Amino acid sequence: MGYRGQMLLLPRFVSPWLTVALFVIFNSYPGAIQAQMKVRVEAVVSAPILAKLPVSGSIVSPRTSDLAVQQSGLVEAVYFEAGDRVDEGELLLELDSEMAALELQRFEAMHEESRLLFNEAERLADEARSLIDAKNISQSEYSARLANEAAAQSRVQQLELQIKAQELRIDRHKLRAPFAGVISERHAEEGEWLDANSAAFQLLQADPLRVIARVSERYYSEVKAGTPATITVDARPGQVLEARVDAVVAAAEGSSRSFRVRIEVPNPDMGLAPGMSAHLVLSLDQNNQNSVLQVVSDAIVRLPDGSAVVWVVDEGVAEPVTIALGRRNGSSVEVISDRLQEGDQVVTLGNEALRPGQAVTAEMPVTGSQ
């Protein structure tokens, strides 16, 4: 309990001026009289850490596509809603193709006519070939018949190509799923006019999904394709997925000095969804046995801005030291800071109420206590 503002009871024979001076000193330096705050501390240690690295990540879809019609037209039928699962090649939407179908019939009729004309031209040309040797036909007539045959054949081929092109136009009145997935958005309704290249659906792949996590550059040499990982998701408590890193994106990302790892996870029952958070534990290269600084997890105070500090006690005064967190090692956590060294005393109990420069009385934990 402090004594600021309280009266001092002094003997009557003490000078009034001395009483005033003692009162000012007493109330100006209460910390010298107040009891110091008691805290528990433990030493920073330097030792090899278990090769486990916890990181956070997000679940994403490997493929997301805005599906657009390639032909302008009136929407005749829509077969799926947002949230529906579809198979690869499944018909999602149809445009009115009646006019295109009639145009196809016209081309087919023209093709039949041209085929008949070609057959006649071919007969006359064959006849001319048999007569030319006996000189029973003029050279000009012979050449004319061969030319008519070639032109008729070319006309048949042109119409065959027009028929194929028209069949392709009709097929483009139908929108099919390019891969199996889930419809995440629907933008088309029956009776609506869609212009070519207008998006009608958004389709995302839902099985398998991917987990994308960012790992500090400090561990770049230890995380590679094939690194074992365990994954847990808040939406599926108690379930642990065993997986391996599929790929490491070599480029570090901006000021964060981190790189991405990608892990594929199966999702046959659709229990996972893009956007969910994931918690990973990567099993790092066991050959890395370098000693690192570690503190017990109780020494770490997380701040609202996401940073973390430990309170270091030196000569009875507590000061905060900002740290970066690394791997977890049982009840201890790797800490990274150029202001920490092995043997420093960090507060493990009472650190939530400390202020910079606060005087404390440090106590070491009793051996065997919790």
C-alpha positions in Angstrom: 0.0 0.0 0.0 1.4 3.5 -0.9 1.6 6.5 1.4 1.2 9.4 -1.0 -0.8 12.2 0.5 -0.7 10.8 4.1 0.3 12.8 7.1 3.7 12.2 8.7 3.5 11.8 12.5 6.7 13.3 14.0 7.7 14.2 17.5 6.7 17.7 18.6 10.3 18.8 19.0 11.0 18.4 15.2 11.2 21.7 13.4 8.1 22.6 11.3 10.4 23.3 8.3 12.0 19.8 8.6 8.5 18.3 8.7 7.6 20.0 5.4 10.8 18.8 3.8 10.3 15.2 4.9 6.7 15.4 3.6 7.8 16.5 0.1 10.5 13.8 -0.1 8.1 11.1 1.2 5.5 11.9 -1.5 7.9 12.5 -4.3 9.6 9.1 -4.1 7.0 6.6 -3.0 8.7 3.8 -5.0 11.6 3.9 -2.6 9.3 3.1 0.3 6.6 1.1 -1.4 7.0 -2.7 -1.6 8.4 -3.8 -4.9 6.3 -6.1 -7.1 7.1 -9.7 -6.8 7.5 -11.7 -10.0 8.7 -15.2 -10.9 11.6 -15.5 -13.4 13.3 -18.2 -15.4 16.5 -18.1 -17.4 16.8 -17.9 -21.1 18.4 -21.1 -22.3 20.3 -22.1 -25.4 19.9 -25.6 -26.6 19.0 -27.7 -29.7 15.3 -27.7 -30.4 13.0 -30.5 -31.4 12.6 -30.3 -35.2 8.9 -29.2 -35.2 7.8 -25.9 -36.6 4.2 -24.7 -36.0 2.8 -22.4 -38.6 -0.6 -21.0 -39.6 -2.0 -21.3 -43.1 -5.2 -21.1 -45.1 -7.2 -23.6 -47.2 -7.5 -22.6 -50.8 -8.9 -24.1 -54.0 -6.2 -25.2 -56.5 -8.5 -24.0 -59.4 -11.1 -21.3 -59.5 -12.7 -20.4 -62.8 -15.3 -17.9 -64.0 -17.2 -19.9 -66.6 -18.4 -17.8 -69.6 -20.5 -18.6 -72.6 -18.7 -18.3 -75.9 -21.9 -17.4 -77.9 -24.4 -14.6 -77.4 -28.0 -15.8 -76.8 -31.0 -16.1 -74.6 -30.7 -18.4 -71.6 -33.0 -21.4 -72.2 -32.1 -23.6 -69.2 -29.9 -23.4 -66.0 -29.3 -26.7 -64.4 -27.3 -25.9 -61.2 -27.4 -23.6 -58.2 -24.6 -22.1 -56.1 -23.4 -24.8 -53.7 -24.1 -27.7 -56.1 -21.4 -30.3 -56.9 -20.7 -30.9 -60.6 -18.7 -33.5 -62.5 -16.2 -32.7 -65.3 -18.1 -32.2 -68.6 -21.5 -31.9 -67.0 -24.0 -29.5 -68.7 -24.5 -26.4 -66.6 -26.5 -24.1 -68.9 -28.0 -23.9 -72.4 -28.8 -21.0 -74.7 -31.6 -21.0 -77.2 -30.0 -22.5 -80.3 -33.1 -22.8 -82.6 -31.9 -20.4 -85.2 -28.4 -22.0 -85.2 -30.0 -25.4 -85.7 -32.0 -24.1 -88.6 -28.8 -22.7 -90.2 -27.2 -26.1 -89.7 -30.1 -27.7 -91.6 -29.6 -25.2 -94.4 -25.9 -26.1 -94.7 -26.7 -29.8 -94.7 -29.2 -29.3 -97.6 -26.7 -27.3 -99.5 -24.1 -30.0 -98.9 -26.4 -32.7 -100.2 -27.0 -30.7 -103.4 -23.3 -30.1 -103.9 -22.6 -33.8 -103.4 -25.0 -34.7 -106.2 -23.5 -32.1 -108.5 -20.1 -33.4 -107.7 -21.2 -37.0 -108.5 -22.4 -35.8 -111.9 -19.2 -33.8 -112.6 -17.1 -36.8 -111.5 -19.0 -39.0 -114.0 -18.5 -36.6 -116.9 -14.8 -36.3 -116.0 -14.4 -40.0 -116.0 -16.1 -40.2 -119.3 -13.8 -37.6 -120.7 -10.7 -39.5 -119.5 -11.9 -42.6 -121.4 -12.5 -40.6 -124.7 -9.4 -38.4 -124.7 -7.1 -41.2 -125.7 -9.2 -42.1 -128.7 -9.5 -38.4 -129.5 -13.3 -38.6 -129.4 -13.5 -35.4 -127.3 -11.8 -32.1 -127.8 -9.1 -31.0 -125.5 -11.1 -28.0 -124.4 -14.1 -30.1 -123.5 -11.8 -32.5 -121.6 -10.3 -29.7 -119.6 -13.7 -28.2 -118.9 -15.0 -31.4 -117.5 -12.0 -31.9 -115.2 -12.3 -28.3 -114.0 -16.0 -28.8 -113.2 -15.1 -31.9 -111.3 -12.5 -30.1 -109.2 -14.8 -27.2 -108.5 -17.7 -29.4 -107.5 -15.4 -31.3 -105.1 -14.1 -28.1 -103.6 -17.7 -26.9 -103.0 -18.5 -30.2 -101.2 -15.5 -29.7 -98.9 -16.4 -26.1 -98.2 -19.8 -27.0 -97.1 -18.5 -29.8 -94.9 -16.3 -27.3 -93.1 -19.3 -24.9 -92.8 -21.4 -27.8 -91.2 -18.6 -28.5 -88.7 -18.3 -24.8 -87.9 -22.1 -24.5 -87.4 -22.1 -27.6 -85.2 -19.4 -26.0 -83.1 -21.5 -22.8 -82.8 -24.5 -24.9 -81.6 -22.3 -26.7 -79.1 -21.1 -23.3 -77.8 -24.7 -22.6 -76.8 -24.1 -25.1 -74.1 -21.8 -24.4 -71.1 -20.1 -27.4 -69.5 -18.0 -27.8 -66.4 -14.3 -27.9 -67.4 -13.4 -29.8 -64.2 -15.2 -31.4 -61.2 -16.0 -29.0 -58.4 -18.5 -26.9 -56.6 -20.5 -24.0 -58.0 -19.6 -21.0 -55.8 -21.5 -18.3 -57.7 -24.4 -18.3 -60.2 -24.9 -15.2 -62.4 -27.4 -16.4 -65.0 -31.2 -16.9 -65.0 -33.6 -18.4 -67.5 -34.9 -15.9 -70.0 -31.8 -13.6 -69.5 -29.8 -12.5 -72.5 -26.1 -13.3 -72.2 -23.4 -11.7 -74.3 -20.5 -13.7 -75.5 -17.8 -14.0 -72.7 -20.3 -13.1 -70.0 -19.6 -15.1 -66.8 -22.5 -17.4 -65.9 -21.0 -19.3 -63.0 -17.9 -19.4 -60.8 -16.6 -23.0 -60.3 -14.0 -24.0 -57.8 -12.2 -27.3 -57.3 -13.1 -28.8 -53.9 -11.3 -32.1 -53.9 -8.4 -32.0 -53.4 -7.8 -28.7 -51.8 -4.6 -26.9 -50.9 -3.1 -25.5 -47.7 -0.9 -22.5 -48.2 1.3 -21.5 -45.3 4.1 -18.9 -44.9 7.3 -19.9 -43.2 10.1 -17.6 -42.1 13.2 -17.4 -44.3 15.1 -18.7 -41.3 13.8 -22.2 -42.1 14.2 -22.1 -45.9 16.9 -24.7 -46.0 14.9 -27.1 -43.7 11.5 -27.1 -45.4 11.4 -28.8 -48.8 9.1 -30.9 -51.0 8.4 -34.1 -49.0 8.7 -32.5 -45.5 6.1 -34.3 -43.3 3.3 -32.2 -41.8 0.3 -32.6 -39.6 -2.7 -30.3 -40.2 -5.6 -29.5 -38.0 -8.6 -27.3 -38.8 -10.8 -25.4 -36.3 -13.9 -26.6 -38.3 -13.0 -30.2 -37.6 -11.8 -30.4 -34.0 -10.0 -33.6 -33.1 -9.2 -34.6 -36.6 -5.5 -34.6 -37.6 -4.5 -34.8 -41.3 -1.1 -36.4 -42.1 0.4 -34.9 -45.3 3.7 -33.8 -46.9 4.8 -30.6 -48.5 4.1 -30.6 -52.2 6.1 -27.5 -53.2 8.1 -24.6 -51.8 7.7 -21.2 -53.5 11.3 -20.0 -53.6 10.6 -16.2 -53.8 10.5 -14.5 -50.4 7.5 -12.2 -49.9 8.2 -8.6 -49.3 9.2 -7.2 -45.9 7.8 -10.3 -44.1 10.9 -12.3 -45.3 8.8 -15.4 -45.6 8.2 -18.0 -48.3 5.2 -20.1 -49.1 4.7 -23.8 -48.8 1.9 -25.7 -50.5 0.3 -28.9 -49.3 -2.4 -30.9 -51.0 -5.2 -32.3 -48.8 -7.9 -34.7 -49.9 -11.5 -33.6 -49.3 -13.8 -36.4 -50.6 -16.6 -35.7 -48.1 -16.5 -31.9 -48.6 -15.7 -31.3 -44.9 -13.2 -28.6 -45.7 -13.8 -25.4 -47.6 -11.6 -22.7 -49.1 -11.1 -19.8 -46.7 -10.8 -22.0 -43.6 -7.8 -21.5 -41.4 -5.4 -24.3 -40.8 -2.7 -25.1 -38.2 0.3 -26.9 -39.4 3.3 -28.6 -37.6 6.2 -29.2 -40.0 8.7 -31.9 -39.2 12.0 -30.2 -40.1 15.3 -31.6 -41.2 16.6 -33.7 -38.3 20.2 -32.9 -39.3 19.7 -29.4 -38.0 20.9 -29.6 -34.4 22.1 -26.0 -33.8 21.4 -24.5 -30.4 18.8 -21.7 -30.3 17.5 -19.4 -27.5 14.4 -20.7 -25.8 12.1 -19.4 -23.1 9.1 -21.1 -21.4 5.9 -20.2 -23.1 4.6 -18.4 -19.9 7.3 -15.8 -20.4 5.7 -14.6 -23.8 3.2 -11.8 -23.7 1.3 -11.2 -26.9 0.3 -7.7 -27.7 -2.8 -6.5 -29.5 -0.9 -5.6 -32.7 0.2 -9.2 -33.0 3.8 -8.7 -31.8 5.3 -10.5 -28.7 7.6 -9.5 -25.9 9.3 -10.9 -22.9 10.1 -9.0 -19.8 13.8 -9.1 -18.9 14.8 -8.4 -15.3 18.2 -6.7 -14.8 19.3 -5.4 -11.4 15.8 -5.4 -10.1 14.2 -3.5 -13.0 11.9 -5.1 -15.7 12.1 -4.0 -19.3 10.1 -5.4 -22.3 12.1 -6.9 -25.2 10.3 -7.5 -28.5 10.9 -11.0 -29.9 10.1 -13.1 -33.0 8.7 -16.5 -32.3 10.1 -19.7 -33.8 9.6 -23.4 -33.2 7.9 -24.9 -30.1 9.9 -27.3 -28.1 7.6 -28.9 -25.6 6.8 -26.2 -23.0 9.4 -23.9 -24.4 9.4 -21.7 -27.5 12.3 -20.5 -29.7 12.8 -16.8 -29.5 14.7 -14.6 -31.9 16.0 -11.2 -30.7 19.4 -9.5 -30.8 18.7 -8.1 -27.3 18.5 -11.5 -25.6 21.2 -13.9 -24.6 21.5 -17.1 -22.7 21.1 -16.6 -18.9 18.9 -13.5 -19.1 16.1 -13.6 -16.5 12.7 -13.3 -18.0 9.4 -12.9 -16.1 7.1 -16.0 -16.2 4.5 -15.0 -13.6 3.2 -11.4 -13.1 4.3 -10.2 -16.5 0.9 -9.1 -17.6 0.8 -6.2 -15.2 4.4 -4.8 -15.7 5.3 -1.4 -16.9 8.6 -0.4 -18.5 11.2 0.4 -15.9 9.2 -1.1 -13.0 11.2 -2.2 -10.0 10.5 -5.9 -9.1 11.6 -8.5 -6.7 12.5 -11.6 -8.8 12.0 -15.2 -7.5 13.1 -18.3 -9.1 10.6 -21.2 -9.3 10.9 -23.9 -6.6 12.3 -27.1 -8.1 9.4 -29.5 -8.8 6.7 -26.8 -8.6 4.3 -26.1 -11.4 
